[in-house]
Amino acid sequence: MKNKFNLNVDFKELIIHSKNYLTAEFISLLIGFIALPFYTRLLSPEDFGIMSVFVSFVTLFSVILGLGIRGAIIRYYYEENDDFFDFFNTNVTLSFFVCVILVILLFFFRVSVQGFFDIPMKLIYFGVIISFFTVFIQLYQAYLQASKQSKFLSLQKVIQVFIGVSFSVIIMFYLAEDKYFGRSYAMLASVLTITVIIIYNIKNFFSFSLKKKYVVYSLSFGLPILLHLISQNVLTTFDQVMINNILGEKEAGLYSIAYRIGMIQNIVCTATLAAWTPIFYNKLNLKKYMEINVLTKKYVLIMTLVSLILILFSKEILFIFADKSYHEAFSVIPFVVIGYFFFFLYSIYVAYSFYNKKTKFISISTIFVGILNIILNYYLIPIYGYIGAAWSTLGSYLLLFLVHYINSKIKYKEYLTIEISFFLIPLFIIISTYYLHGYLNTLNVTFKTNILLKIIVLISFSTFVFKKYALK
């Protein structure tokens, strides 16, 4: 009874923090979706493609500047030492000097970088500045996540997204040409706002400090994981850059709009994972392995239901939120959703390696899969168009999941209770839903009848999954 009570408390904690993160992600997503009709009417597919590649550049450069230290902060919090804030201050100081050095280096190679991403040089400059501030925001938010301050962290994210999206639409409306610059102006305003909030909150405990033992800890944890993060970024955004280079800005824009809708799956996964990670680490510390198993079932339930909704109604979602010039890209969405379901499965098993600080293996596997993804994109995009990029990403996440499952099965078998058979039924249902989705879209029936049939499929599959995973 005591174990069951503790498990219920843990699940309640998972739900509470997931609710906060999901609420923030939902509000952010809602803001983004409200903006989509404006984006797709203010921007041509070509301009939307440039904007998407710019965002990809910011994401990639933020990862490089961050050196993987964000993960070290979360891990050190659970070392149960009383010097966490000294550790935090050292990492902020270290990141500042590293950022300055890397930004100077980038300045000398700016022409090559601009040519590779194929976006205006002015956007490169904006991207560097935005990335600089993003690093410090991520360090503080890592502390908030580890200390389970989910409400405050969620509020910050909502404020940042609201400023970044709303300002960009307003600025684009007034720009006579090159409207995609509105996104860069708004992103800069958003990171500056959050930085001011963070400075106010850390002023009582922060001081510039650079202690060797903390630097060694962070770099030994972060540097191996940096290549992993870069490779992971390649998996999530680099395909847009390659589409832009191989097919052109219009195709990059079409792929990006579909990918944004499919990424709802990843947003839910990331939000739930933020709540899951502290609980998972704590359970491993207490050797409560079977409780992890039970909680994983609830996690699977959430991700499966989201997948079913996004796959079944992918066409309708895109048609509602995007201008008709983007509608041809709806077929990409299910592949993105399935790919991110495999990313969710991967996140379950890679957590064991993170906990055991086996970051070198994480990096090696992700680098290998990232290189494979680039190769697949190089061959598939010219033949099959932008849908080839979706296939290569799906395949890459599938491989990443299998690699980390096998690694966990071999190295952590003494406390690994989550078997691969655990996920076979959800996978079968998701893949079946994809084929049913394709069949229903070919039927010569009215729009209302088509929606009704999809709702029946959703209720039927959801009921089965709920009985299988929620009631045990």
Protein Blocks (a to p, Z undefined) as FASTA:
>chain_A
ZZmmmmmmmmmmmmmmmmmmmmmmmmmmmmmmmmmmmmmmmpcfklmmmmmmmmmmmmmm
mmmmnnommmmmmmmmmnopaklmmmmmmmmmmmmmmmmmmmmmmmmmmmmmmmmnopaf
klmmmmmmmmmmmmmmmmmmmmmmmnopaklmmmmmmmmmmmmmmmmmmmmmmpmbhkll
mmmmmmmmmmmmmmmmmmmmmmmmgccdddfklmmmmmmmmmmmmmmmmmmmmmmmmmmm
mmmmmnomklmmmmmmmmmmmmmmmmmmmmmmmmmmmmmmmmmmnopaklmmmmmmmmmm
mmmmmmmmmmmmmmmmmmmmpcfklmmmmmmmmmmmmmmmmmmmmmmmmmmmmmnopakl
mmmmmmmmmmmmmmmmmmmmmmnommlmmmmmmmmmmmmmmmmmmmmmmmmmmmpcbdfk
lmmmmmmmmmmmmmmmmmmmmpccdfklmmmmmmmmmmmmmmmmmmmmmmZZ
